[in-house]
Amino acid sequence: MALGKYSRVDNNNNNNRKSSSSYCSTVTIVVFVGLCLVGIWMLTSSSVVPVQTGNGSAEEKKNQVEDQVTPVTSDNNDSSNTSDFEDNRGDLLDDATKGDGNVSLAENDGKGNLNTQENQDKNEETKMDESKKHDEQSASEGGEKSGDDSGGQGDSLENSDDKKSDSDETDKKSDSNENDKKSEENNEKSDLDDGDKKQDESSSETNGDQADNQIEEKVDQNDNNELEKSSDEPKDDGQLKNQSSNEVFPSGAQSELLNETVTQTGSFSTQATESKIEKETQLSSKKYSWKLCNSTAGPDYIPCLDNFEAIRHLPSTKHYEHRERHCPEEPPTCLVPLPERYKRPIEWPKSREKIWYYNVPHTKLAQIKGHQNWVKVTGEYLTFPGGGTQFKHGALHYIDFIEESVPDVAWGKRSRVVLDVGCGVASFGGFLFDRSVVAMSFAPKDEHEAQVQFALERGIPAVSAVMGTKRLPYPGRVFDIVHCARCRVPWHIEGGKLLLELNRVLRPGGFFVWSATPIYQDKTEDVEIWEAMVELTKSMCWELLNKTSKDAVNGVAVAAFRKPTSNDCYEQRSKQEPPLCPESDDPNAAWNVPLQACMHKVPVDASERGSQWPERWPERLEKSPYWLSSQVGVYGKAAPEDFAADNEHWKRVVTKSYLNGMGISWSSVRNVMDMNAVYGGFAAALKDLSLWVMNVVPIDSPDTLPIIYERGLFGMYHDWCESFSTYPRSYDLLHADHLFSKLNKRCNLVAIVAEVDRILRPEGKLIVRDNVETINELENMLKSMQWEVRMTYSKDKEGLLCVQKSMWRPKEVETIKYAIA
């Protein structure tokens, strides 16, 4: 009995020893497996920024961006992908997207026959040297990047690593309460995980595009959810819910909602990260001290037109020299004040009929021109009955009257781009939109108080300019029609110098439509002016197509002239007055070039621009101009291919990114400027929206402005080191593609940003595409003006920034001495 009893105890002890040994083995294995899994997780996390999709992360994002329309921001500088975002210029030459990120694409080597408004030879030598240096630098940097352990796998492993991390934690919890069988299963699972990891690493190298696409789909979904939550423009919710933002937010962008997020490599930071943080800290610590401009013009200050010190020293004002541009040597860096009680402008098309009085609080024009239905004060509004001096009873009837008088005008088909001289409040141009016609309207500043400012506030394109002593800032032979309705320009004096300037910008075969009292009144002065005009236009070989009788509705008449399409008439003139311009005189040279009383010959070579009329609208928008066939484009390809690639590029960018990926309410966008337009692809991609785009070609960029006009768009030359000839608060959206980095080499960037602030409306948007260094500098500068950063993204040293201007104005005042009358 006793022996049996003790024998049983011994057996139990043996069993206990076995159980204890088995338990220890299980614990040991579990601990070992756990350590292995932790090690694997640490190794993979060192090269991957996981997409943060947890509830806590989502809540943090929501709190950070609850007032933003598009909250996504990123500093993801993934070097594994050589493309500049999803919307990369894949159809353009590789050389066009390589090299110095500071250089605009319009400046790269392949300029071919495209000239600039400045010294092309000097610019080309400088750019070639810079390109050579940067190619060497890029090769060095590429070698360094190839040795980085994060190269090529960060994006493709991102989703799989998140899933592994979650499953690893679950495995650890279950292992501590499981038996030997469970431990063996976990060992097998860890082996499978290791195998999956190796397979993922291999597939990331061979199937990177597929993985990127999967990640982009996930990112797009997250972005759309955030946009729906945070949008402060509810009327766009339906559009935002279905948006696709592949271009703006390629793989992993959602993980960088906060600009301050820094990716760490395990427990140690990398030298690249440390250096990046330090540079950003230095930039953010740089203080920008903004002041409020004090000038006689106040909220309407235009630096190059309100330089009273320069105007006081003019030897003469006979030719309206005091209305021309006189830019200060140092552009202002202060911010223009807002009018009291300023509010967001009324949206188009209602704005064509009325605007807020306090946005443009001027009543003098209403007092002078109210009886002609220019503008009237109606309570808190300024209203525009659609009239003008020559069309008191509405512009549309007047527009149709012109076409009835000259059927070949064919508004919106043959005639697409119009120059309206002495535009008043631009009702003529405003109603031409109803006929699919765009008008470049201009008038002098203050000749009629705030007339151009009224036009811009109404949503009608216009600039402050005058026909004085210099050429207009447009190429030769680009306008289909030039119109003058009682524009008060003395065309017939001084050898017809001013009318000859219109001849320069008018297409061969284009029309000059003139509506003024000399056409239909019998006063002595009017008769004399008409006779002088008939003689002048005949000597210029202009054909008088029609001189109408008075219109029954408006009581006015029009005279229509047509420019010749050949040189036969010029050669057959008995008297060479006005003379033909020398062959060396370039009709496209227009920046600060003095006027000359001469005519340029009409192009007759079939391959020369101006020898043929453009395609009808809208076909001309998409078709490469016939005269580009023998030229090399700005990106290095043959110009027609260059043109087509640029056109497709901007279609892709606008569709995938701008329209749906930035939270912009495009229904509130009317006045748009492309500050570096190149071929006008950005404007062409927006053709279906109810807006217009001022395409600016900088004077030191390839002269592509004639191409823009050939497409049925319009624009002008400008030097961005100076102020633009427009009133403050003129534009709803500004777009700058690789412009600021280029300007930073020769201009004061602070002054340029102050100019951007001047011409952009409060709550207006600025979209910048440039190198990362420039984007970071601009972002800090704009933040110092309390602008709202709506979205920022960077990749492969290229960046994208979207910001919104605020109502903030500094309190400290700076008096601009030369702007005090």
C-alpha positions in Angstrom: 0.0 0.0 0.0 2.7 2.4 1.1 4.9 1.4 -1.8 2.0 1.8 -4.1 1.2 5.2 -2.6 4.8 6.4 -2.9 5.0 5.0 -6.4 2.0 7.1 -7.4 3.6 10.1 -5.9 6.8 9.5 -7.7 4.9 9.1 -11.0 3.1 12.4 -10.4 6.4 14.0 -9.7 7.8 12.7 -12.9 4.8 13.9 -14.8 5.1 17.3 -13.2 8.8 17.4 -14.2 7.8 16.6 -17.8 5.0 19.2 -17.8 7.3 21.8 -16.3 10.0 21.0 -18.9 7.4 21.2 -21.7 6.1 24.5 -20.3 9.5 26.0 -20.2 10.2 24.9 -23.8 6.9 26.5 -24.9 7.8 29.8 -23.1 11.3 29.7 -24.5 10.0 29.2 -28.1 7.3 31.8 -27.7 9.9 34.3 -26.4 12.3 33.5 -29.2 9.6 33.7 -31.9 8.4 37.0 -30.4 11.9 38.4 -30.4 12.3 37.3 -34.0 9.1 38.9 -35.0 10.0 42.1 -33.2 13.3 42.2 -35.0 11.7 41.7 -38.3 9.2 44.5 -37.6 12.0 46.8 -36.6 14.0 46.1 -39.7 11.0 46.7 -42.0 9.8 49.8 -40.2 13.2 51.4 -40.6 12.6 51.8 -44.3 8.8 52.2 -44.4 6.5 55.0 -43.4 3.3 53.1 -42.5 0.0 54.5 -43.7 -1.7 55.7 -40.5 -5.3 54.5 -40.7 -6.1 53.9 -37.0 -8.9 55.7 -35.3 -6.6 57.7 -33.2 -4.6 58.9 -36.2 -7.8 59.8 -38.1 -9.0 61.8 -35.2 -5.8 63.6 -34.9 -5.9 64.4 -38.6 -9.4 65.7 -38.3 -8.5 68.0 -35.5 -5.5 69.3 -37.4 -7.4 70.2 -40.5 -11.0 70.7 -39.5 -11.0 74.2 -41.2 -9.3 73.1 -44.4 -10.9 72.0 -47.6 -8.0 69.8 -48.6 -6.0 68.8 -45.6 -3.4 66.5 -47.1 0.1 67.6 -46.7 3.3 65.6 -47.2 7.0 65.9 -47.3 7.5 62.4 -48.7 10.7 62.7 -50.7 10.8 59.1 -51.9 13.8 58.8 -54.2 12.8 55.5 -55.6 10.4 57.0 -58.1 11.9 59.1 -60.8 8.6 60.7 -61.9 7.4 64.1 -60.7 4.1 63.0 -59.2 1.4 61.0 -61.1 1.1 63.9 -63.6 4.7 63.8 -64.7 5.6 65.1 -68.1 6.0 61.5 -69.4 5.2 62.6 -72.9 7.9 65.2 -72.9 11.6 64.6 -73.5 13.5 63.1 -70.5 15.9 66.0 -70.6 13.0 68.4 -70.1 12.3 67.0 -66.6 15.9 66.5 -65.5 18.6 68.9 -64.4 18.2 71.9 -62.2 14.8 71.9 -60.5 15.1 75.7 -60.2 14.8 76.1 -63.9 11.4 76.3 -65.5 10.7 73.7 -68.1 10.2 76.5 -70.6 13.9 77.3 -70.2 15.5 73.9 -70.9 18.0 73.4 -73.7 15.7 72.7 -76.6 14.5 76.2 -77.4 15.1 75.9 -81.1 13.7 78.9 -82.9 11.7 80.3 -79.9 13.1 83.7 -78.9 12.7 85.5 -75.6 12.0 89.2 -75.1 15.5 89.5 -73.6 18.9 88.5 -74.8 18.4 84.9 -75.9 22.1 84.1 -76.5 23.2 85.2 -73.1 20.5 83.2 -71.4 21.2 80.1 -73.4 25.0 80.2 -72.5 24.1 80.6 -68.8 21.5 77.8 -68.8 23.9 75.4 -70.6 26.6 76.0 -68.0 24.1 75.5 -65.2 22.6 72.4 -66.8 26.1 70.9 -67.2 27.0 71.5 -63.5 23.7 70.1 -62.3 24.1 67.0 -64.4 27.3 66.2 -62.6 25.7 66.9 -59.3 22.7 64.8 -60.1 25.0 61.9 -61.1 26.7 62.2 -57.7 23.4 62.3 -55.8 22.0 59.4 -57.8 25.0 57.3 -56.7 24.4 58.2 -53.0 20.7 57.3 -53.3 21.4 53.9 -54.8 23.1 52.9 -51.6 20.2 53.9 -49.4 18.5 50.8 -47.8 15.1 52.4 -48.3 15.4 52.7 -52.0 12.7 51.1 -54.1 10.7 49.3 -51.4 9.2 51.9 -49.1 6.1 52.5 -51.2 5.5 48.9 -52.3 5.8 47.3 -48.8 3.8 50.0 -47.0 0.4 48.2 -46.8 1.8 44.7 -46.3 3.9 45.9 -43.4 0.9 47.4 -41.6 -0.9 44.2 -41.9 2.1 42.2 -40.6 2.5 44.5 -37.6 -1.2 44.0 -36.6 -1.0 40.2 -37.0 2.3 40.0 -35.1 0.8 41.7 -32.0 -2.2 39.3 -32.2 0.2 36.3 -32.4 2.1 37.4 -29.3 -1.0 37.7 -27.2 -2.3 34.3 -28.2 1.1 32.6 -27.8 1.3 33.4 -24.0 -1.9 31.3 -23.4 -1.5 28.5 -25.9 0.1 25.0 -25.7 2.9 23.4 -27.6 0.7 22.8 -30.6 -0.1 26.6 -30.9 3.6 27.4 -30.5 4.5 25.1 -33.4 1.8 26.8 -35.5 3.3 30.2 -34.6 6.7 28.9 -35.6 5.3 27.8 -38.9 3.5 31.2 -39.3 6.7 33.1 -38.6 8.4 31.1 -41.3 5.5 32.0 -43.7 5.8 35.6 -42.7 9.5 35.6 -43.5 8.8 34.0 -46.8 6.1 36.6 -47.5 8.4 39.4 -46.7 11.0 38.1 -49.1 8.4 37.6 -51.7 7.1 41.1 -51.2 10.6 42.6 -51.4 11.2 40.8 -54.6 7.8 41.7 -56.1 8.4 45.4 -55.1 11.3 45.5 -57.5 9.5 43.9 -60.4 5.9 44.9 -59.8 6.4 48.3 -58.2 3.8 50.0 -60.4 1.1 47.5 -59.4 1.8 48.0 -55.7 1.8 51.8 -56.2 -1.6 51.7 -57.9 -3.0 49.7 -55.0 -1.7 52.2 -52.5 -2.9 55.1 -54.5 -6.4 53.6 -54.5 -6.3 53.4 -50.7 -4.9 56.9 -50.3 -7.5 58.3 -52.6 -10.2 56.8 -50.5 -8.8 58.2 -47.3 -8.3 61.6 -48.9 -11.8 61.8 -50.1 -13.1 60.9 -46.6 -11.0 63.6 -45.1 -12.2 66.1 -47.7 -15.8 65.4 -47.0 -15.3 65.9 -43.3 -13.3 69.1 -43.4 -14.7 70.9 -46.4 -15.9 74.4 -45.6 -17.6 74.7 -49.0 -20.5 72.3 -48.7 -21.8 72.9 -52.2 -18.9 71.0 -53.6 -19.4 67.9 -51.4 -21.0 65.9 -54.1 -18.0 66.6 -56.4 -15.4 65.9 -53.7 -16.9 62.5 -52.7 -16.1 61.1 -56.2 -12.8 62.7 -56.7 -9.6 60.9 -57.7 -6.4 62.5 -56.7 -3.7 60.2 -58.1 -1.7 63.1 -59.3 -1.5 64.9 -56.1 -1.3 62.0 -53.7 0.7 59.1 -55.0 1.7 56.3 -52.7 2.0 57.1 -49.1 1.0 60.7 -49.2 -1.8 60.2 -46.7 0.8 59.4 -44.0 2.1 62.9 -44.2 -0.9 64.9 -43.1 1.2 67.0 -40.8 4.1 69.0 -42.3 6.1 68.5 -39.1 6.1 64.7 -39.3 9.6 63.3 -39.7 10.4 59.8 -40.7 12.9 58.0 -38.3 15.0 55.0 -39.1 14.6 52.7 -36.2 16.0 54.1 -33.0 18.4 56.3 -34.9 17.8 59.3 -37.2 19.7 59.5 -40.5 22.0 62.3 -41.5 19.6 63.2 -44.3 16.8 63.6 -41.7 18.9 65.6 -39.3 20.0 67.9 -42.1 16.5 68.3 -43.4 15.2 69.2 -40.0 17.9 71.8 -39.5 17.3 73.4 -42.8 13.6 73.6 -42.2 14.1 75.0 -38.8 16.4 77.7 -40.2 13.8 78.5 -42.8 10.9 78.6 -40.3 13.0 80.7 -37.9 13.6 83.3 -40.5 11.4 86.2 -39.6 9.5 88.1 -42.3 8.4 91.6 -41.1 5.5 92.7 -43.2 4.2 96.2 -43.2 1.2 98.0 -44.6 1.7 100.2 -47.6 0.9 103.9 -47.1 0.3 105.5 -50.5 -2.0 108.1 -52.0 -3.8 105.4 -53.9 -4.4 103.4 -50.7 -6.2 100.1 -51.4 -5.9 100.7 -55.2 -2.1 101.0 -55.3 -0.4 99.9 -58.5 3.4 100.4 -58.0 4.3 101.0 -61.6 1.4 103.3 -62.3 1.4 105.3 -59.1 5.0 106.4 -59.1 4.3 110.1 -58.6 7.9 111.0 -58.1 8.8 109.7 -61.6 5.7 111.3 -63.1 6.6 114.7 -61.7 10.0 114.5 -63.5 8.5 113.7 -66.9 9.5 116.3 -69.5 6.1 116.0 -71.2 2.7 114.4 -70.8 1.5 115.2 -74.3 1.5 111.5 -75.3 0.0 110.2 -72.1 3.4 109.5 -70.6 2.0 110.0 -67.2 -0.3 107.0 -67.8 2.5 104.7 -68.8 4.5 102.4 -66.6 7.1 104.0 -64.4 8.3 101.2 -62.1 10.4 102.1 -59.0 14.0 100.8 -58.9 13.2 98.7 -55.8 9.7 97.1 -55.9 7.7 97.5 -52.7 7.7 94.7 -50.1 4.8 96.0 -48.1 1.2 94.8 -48.4 -1.6 96.8 -49.8 -4.5 97.5 -47.4 -8.0 96.3 -48.0 -11.0 98.7 -48.4 -13.1 99.0 -45.4 -16.1 96.5 -45.3 -14.6 94.5 -48.1 -16.3 91.2 -48.7 -16.0 88.2 -51.0 -16.9 89.2 -54.6 -20.2 88.2 -56.2 -19.8 85.1 -58.4 -20.1 85.1 -62.2 -22.5 85.6 -64.0 -24.3 87.7 -61.5 -21.2 89.8 -61.1 -21.6 91.0 -64.7 -24.7 92.9 -63.5 -23.7 94.0 -60.0 -20.8 94.1 -57.6 -20.4 95.1 -53.9 -20.1 98.9 -53.6 -17.6 98.7 -50.7 -15.2 96.5 -52.7 -14.8 99.3 -55.2 -16.2 102.4 -53.4 -16.0 104.9 -56.2 -19.0 106.9 -57.4 -17.5 109.5 -59.7 -17.9 107.3 -62.8 -21.6 106.7 -61.9 -22.1 110.4 -61.7 -20.4 111.1 -65.0 -21.5 108.1 -67.1 -24.7 107.0 -65.3 -26.9 108.4 -68.1 -25.0 106.1 -70.6 -25.7 103.1 -68.5 -22.1 102.4 -67.6 -22.6 102.0 -63.9 -25.1 103.1 -61.2 -25.2 103.1 -57.4 -28.0 100.9 -56.2 -28.0 100.5 -52.4 -25.0 98.4 -51.4 -24.3 97.5 -55.0 -22.9 99.1 -58.1 -25.0 97.9 -61.0 -24.1 97.7 -64.7 -27.1 97.8 -67.1 -24.8 96.5 -69.8 -24.4 99.7 -71.6 -21.7 102.0 -72.8 -21.2 105.3 -74.6 -22.1 103.6 -77.9 -24.6 101.0 -76.7 -26.7 102.6 -74.0 -29.4 100.0 -74.5 -27.2 96.9 -74.1 -24.0 95.4 -75.5 -25.5 92.3 -77.0 -27.6 94.2 -79.5 -24.5 96.2 -80.4 -22.4 93.0 -80.8 -25.0 91.5 -83.1 -25.3 94.8 -85.1 -21.6 94.5 -85.9 -21.9 91.0 -87.2 -24.9 91.9 -89.3 -22.9 94.8 -90.8 -19.9 92.5 -91.5 -21.0 88.9 -91.7 -17.4 87.7 -92.1 -16.9 88.7 -88.5 -18.6 85.4 -87.5 -18.3 85.8 -83.7 -17.1 82.7 -82.0 -16.1 80.9 -85.2 -13.8 82.9 -87.4 -13.3 85.7 -84.8 -12.3 84.5 -81.4 -9.7 86.9 -79.8 -10.5 90.7 -79.7 -8.6 93.7 -78.5 -10.9 96.3 -77.0 -9.2 99.7 -76.9 -10.5 102.2 -74.3 -12.8 99.7 -72.9 -14.5 101.7 -70.1 -16.1 99.2 -67.7 -15.6 96.5 -70.4 -19.3 95.6 -71.0 -18.5 94.9 -74.6 -16.0 92.3 -73.6 -18.2 91.0 -70.8 -21.0 90.1 -73.2 -18.8 88.8 -75.9 -18.5 85.7 -73.7 -22.0 84.9 -74.8 -20.7 84.6 -78.3 -17.7 82.4 -77.4 -15.3 85.3 -77.9 -12.6 86.5 -75.5 -11.6 90.2 -75.4 -8.4 91.7 -74.1 -9.7 95.0 -72.8 -7.6 97.9 -71.7 -7.9 101.6 -70.6 -5.7 104.1 -68.8 -5.7 104.1 -65.0 -7.8 107.0 -63.5 -8.8 108.4 -66.9 -12.2 107.4 -65.9 -12.2 106.6 -62.2 -11.6 102.9 -61.5 -13.0 101.8 -64.9 -10.6 98.8 -65.2 -11.1 97.9 -61.6 -14.9 97.8 -62.1 -14.3 95.4 -65.1 -12.1 93.0 -63.1 -14.5 93.1 -60.1 -17.2 92.1 -62.6 -15.2 89.1 -63.8 -14.2 90.6 -67.1 -10.6 90.5 -68.4 -8.9 93.9 -68.5 -5.6 95.6 -67.8 -4.5 99.2 -67.2 -2.6 100.4 -70.2 -2.5 103.3 -72.6 -1.6 103.9 -76.2 1.2 106.4 -75.6 4.8 106.2 -76.6 5.5 102.5 -76.4 4.3 99.4 -78.0 1.5 97.4 -76.4 2.8 94.2 -74.6 1.4 91.8 -77.2 3.1 90.1 -80.2 2.5 91.1 -83.7 -0.3 89.7 -85.9 -2.3 88.0 -83.1 -5.7 89.7 -82.7 -8.6 88.7 -85.0 -10.4 92.0 -84.4 -9.5 95.3 -82.9 -12.4 97.3 -81.6 -12.8 100.9 -80.5 -16.1 102.3 -79.4 -15.6 106.1 -78.7 -12.2 105.3 -77.3 -10.9 108.9 -77.5 -7.7 108.0 -79.3 -6.5 110.4 -82.0 -5.8 107.8 -84.6 -5.1 110.2 -87.5 -2.4 112.5 -85.9 1.4 112.2 -86.2 1.4 110.1 -89.3 -1.1 107.7 -87.8 1.5 106.3 -85.3 -1.2 104.9 -82.9 -3.3 103.3 -85.7 -0.1 101.7 -87.1 0.4 100.1 -83.7 -3.0 98.5 -84.1 -1.9 97.4 -87.6 1.1 95.6 -85.9 -1.0 93.5 -83.5 -3.9 92.8 -86.0 -3.8 89.6 -88.1 -3.6 89.9 -91.9 -7.2 89.7 -92.9 -8.4 90.9 -89.5 -10.9 93.6 -88.9 -10.7 97.1 -87.3 -14.2 98.0 -86.0 -14.6 101.6 -85.2 -17.7 103.2 -83.6 -17.4 106.9 -83.0 -19.1 110.2 -83.8 -16.9 111.0 -86.9 -18.7 108.1 -88.6 -22.2 109.4 -88.2 -22.2 113.1 -87.1 -22.0 116.1 -89.4 -20.1 118.5 -87.1 -17.1 120.1 -88.7 -14.6 118.5 -86.4 -16.1 115.0 -86.9 -16.2 115.4 -90.7 -12.5 116.4 -90.7 -11.5 113.5 -88.6 -13.4 111.0 -90.8 -11.8 112.4 -94.0 -8.3 112.1 -92.3 -9.1 108.5 -91.3 -10.2 107.6 -94.8 -7.0 108.9 -96.2 -4.8 107.2 -93.6 -6.5 103.8 -93.8 -6.3 103.9 -97.6 -2.5 104.6 -97.5 -2.2 101.6 -95.0 -4.0 99.5 -97.6 -6.9 98.8 -95.2 -10.2 98.1 -97.1 -13.3 99.9 -95.9 -15.8 97.1 -95.9 -18.8 98.9 -94.5 -19.9 102.3 -93.1 -23.3 101.7 -91.7 -26.1 104.1 -91.1 -27.3 104.8 -87.6 -28.6 101.8 -85.6 -32.3 102.4 -84.7 -31.8 101.2 -81.1 -28.6 102.8 -80.0 -28.4 105.6 -82.5 -24.8 104.9 -83.6 -23.0 103.6 -86.7 -19.9 101.6 -87.2 -17.1 101.5 -89.8 -15.3 98.2 -90.5 -11.9 98.0 -92.1 -9.9 94.9 -93.1 -6.1 94.5 -93.1 -4.6 93.1 -96.4 -3.4 89.5 -96.7 -0.7 90.3 -99.2 2.0 92.9 -100.0 0.7 93.8 -103.4 -1.0 97.0 -102.3 2.1 98.1 -100.3 4.3 97.7 -103.4 1.8 99.6 -105.7 1.5 102.7 -103.6 2.5 105.8 -105.4 3.7 107.3 -102.2 5.4 105.2 -99.5 3.6 106.9 -96.6 3.5 105.5 -94.1 6.8 103.7 -94.8 7.4 100.0 -94.5 9.4 99.0 -91.4 13.0 97.9 -92.0 13.5 94.1 -92.3 15.4 94.2 -89.0 12.4 95.5 -87.1 10.8 92.6 -85.2 7.0 93.0 -85.0 7.0 90.7 -82.0 9.4 92.8 -79.9 7.0 94.6 -77.6 8.5 95.1 -74.1 9.3 98.8 -73.6 9.9 99.2 -77.3 9.1 102.8 -78.6 6.4 103.3 -81.2 7.4 103.8 -84.8 5.3 105.2 -87.6 5.9 102.3 -90.1 4.2 99.1 -91.3 5.5 95.6 -91.3 5.2 93.5 -94.4 2.5 90.8 -94.5 4.0 87.2 -94.3 3.4 85.4 -97.5 5.5 82.2 -97.1 3.1 79.3 -96.3 5.2 78.2 -93.4 5.3 81.6 -91.8 3.0 82.7 -89.0 0.3 85.1 -90.3 0.2 83.8 -93.8 -2.9 81.7 -93.0 -5.9 82.3 -90.8 -6.1 80.0 -87.8 -8.5 77.1 -87.6 -12.1 78.0 -86.5 -12.9 77.9 -82.9 -12.9 75.5 -81.0 -10.7 73.4 -83.3 -7.8 75.9 -83.1 -7.5 75.2 -79.3 -6.2 71.7 -79.7 -4.5 71.8 -83.1 -0.8 72.6 -83.3 -0.2 75.8 -85.3 0.8 75.1 -88.9 3.9 77.3 -88.6 5.5 75.2 -85.8 6.4 72.4 -88.1 10.0 73.6 -88.8 10.8 74.6 -85.2 12.1 73.0 -82.1 9.9 73.3 -79.0 10.8 74.5 -75.5 11.2 70.9 -74.2 13.6 69.8 -77.0 11.3 67.9 -79.2 10.0 69.0 -82.6 7.6 71.8 -81.8 4.4 70.0 -82.8 5.2 67.0 -80.6 6.2 69.4 -77.8 2.9 71.2 -78.1 0.9 67.9 -78.1 2.8 66.5 -75.1 2.4 69.8 -73.1 -1.3 69.8 -74.0 -1.9 66.2 -72.7 0.3 66.9 -69.6 -1.9 69.7 -68.4 -5.1 67.9 -69.2 -3.9 65.1 -66.9 -2.8 67.5 -64.2 -6.0 69.6 -64.2 -8.3 66.5 -64.4 -6.6 64.4 -61.8 -5.4 67.0 -59.5 -6.6 70.6 -59.7 -10.3 70.0 -60.4 -10.8 67.2 -57.8 -7.8 66.9 -55.7 -7.4 70.3 -53.9 -10.8 71.1 -52.5 -11.1 74.3 -54.7 -14.6 75.4 -55.3 -14.3 76.2 -59.0 -17.7 77.7 -59.2 -16.3 80.7 -57.2 -13.2 81.0 -59.5 -13.6 83.4 -62.4 -10.4 85.5 -62.9 -7.4 83.2 -63.3 -3.7 84.0 -64.2 -1.1 81.6 -65.4 2.1 83.4 -64.4 4.3 81.2 -66.6 2.1 80.0 -69.4 4.5 78.4 -72.0 2.0 77.0 -74.6 -1.1 77.9 -72.7 -1.9 74.2 -71.8 -3.1 75.0 -68.3 -5.7 77.5 -69.7 -6.7 75.1 -72.5 -7.4 72.4 -69.9 -9.9 74.7 -68.1 -11.8 75.5 -71.3 -15.1 73.9 -70.1 -15.3 76.0 -66.9 -16.9 79.4 -66.7 -13.7 81.4 -66.3 -10.9 83.1 -68.2 -7.1 82.9 -67.9 -4.6 85.6 -68.4 -1.6 83.8 -69.9 1.6 85.6 -69.0 4.8 84.8 -70.8 7.8 86.2 -68.8 10.1 88.4 -70.9 13.1 86.1 -70.2 11.3 82.9 -71.2 10.9 81.5 -74.7 8.5 83.7 -76.7 5.5 81.3 -77.0 2.8 84.0 -76.6 2.0 83.9 -80.4 1.2 80.2 -80.0 -1.2 81.0 -77.2 -3.1 83.5 -79.4 -3.1 81.0 -82.3 -5.0 78.6 -80.0 -7.8 81.2 -79.4 -6.5 82.2 -76.0 -4.9 85.5 -74.9 -2.2 86.9 -72.7 0.7 89.4 -72.4 4.4 89.8 -71.8 5.6 90.8 -68.3 8.7 91.1 -66.2 7.8 89.6 -62.8 10.6 91.7 -61.1 8.1 94.5 -61.6 4.5 94.9 -60.6 1.7 93.8 -63.0 -0.5 96.5 -64.6 -3.6 95.6 -62.7 -5.5 96.7 -59.6 -5.2 95.0 -56.2 -7.5 92.1 -55.6 -8.0 91.3 -59.3 -7.6 87.5 -59.5 -9.3 84.5 -57.8 -6.5 82.1 -58.6 -2.8 82.4 -59.6 -0.9 79.5 -61.0 2.9 79.4 -61.2 4.8 76.4 -62.7 8.5 76.5 -62.0 8.6 80.3 -62.0 9.7 81.4 -58.5 12.9 79.4 -58.5 13.8 81.1 -61.7 12.9 84.6 -60.5 14.8 84.0 -57.3 18.0 84.3 -59.2 17.5 87.9 -60.4 14.6 89.3 -58.4 13.7 90.0 -54.8 11.5 87.0 -53.9 9.9 88.9 -51.0 8.8 91.7 -53.4 7.4 89.1 -55.8 5.4 87.5 -53.0 4.1 90.9 -51.9 3.0 91.4 -55.6 1.2 88.1 -55.5 -0.5 89.2 -52.4 -1.5 92.5 -54.0 -3.2 91.0 -57.1 -4.8 88.0 -55.4 -8.2 88.4 -53.8 -8.7 87.5 -50.1 -9.7 83.8 -50.0 -8.0 83.4 -53.5 -5.8 80.5 -54.2 -2.2 80.2 -55.3 -0.9 77.0 -56.8 2.9 76.6 -57.1 4.8 73.8 -58.7 8.6 74.1 -58.2 11.6 72.6 -56.6 11.4 71.6 -52.9 13.7 74.3 -51.7 11.6 77.0 -53.3 8.4 75.5 -52.1 9.6 75.4 -48.5 10.8 79.0 -48.7 7.5 80.2 -50.2 5.5 78.2 -47.6 7.2 79.8 -44.7 6.9 83.2 -46.3 3.2 82.8 -46.9 2.6 81.4 -43.5 4.1 84.5 -42.0 1.3 86.4 -43.8 -1.2 84.1 -42.2 -2.1 82.4 -45.4 -3.7 79.0 -45.1 -1.7 76.1 -46.5 -4.3 73.9 -48.1 -2.0 71.3 -49.4 1.7 70.6 -49.8 3.4 67.6 -51.4 7.0 66.9 -52.4 8.7 64.0 -54.2 12.0 63.6 -56.0 13.1 67.2 -55.2 9.9 68.6 -56.8 7.1 70.1 -54.8 3.5 71.2 -55.1 1.9 73.9 -52.9 -1.7 75.2 -52.7 -2.4 78.1 -50.4 -5.3 80.4 -49.7 -4.9 84.1 -49.0 -6.3 85.4 -45.7 -7.9 88.8 -44.8 -5.0 89.5 -42.5 -3.2 92.8 -42.8 -0.2 94.0 -40.8 -0.6 96.9 -38.3 2.8 98.5 -38.8 2.8 101.1 -41.7 5.4 101.8 -44.3 5.1 105.1 -46.3 6.0 104.7 -49.9 7.5 108.2 -50.6 7.4 107.9 -54.4 3.8 106.9 -54.3 2.6 110.1 -52.4 1.1 112.6 -54.8 
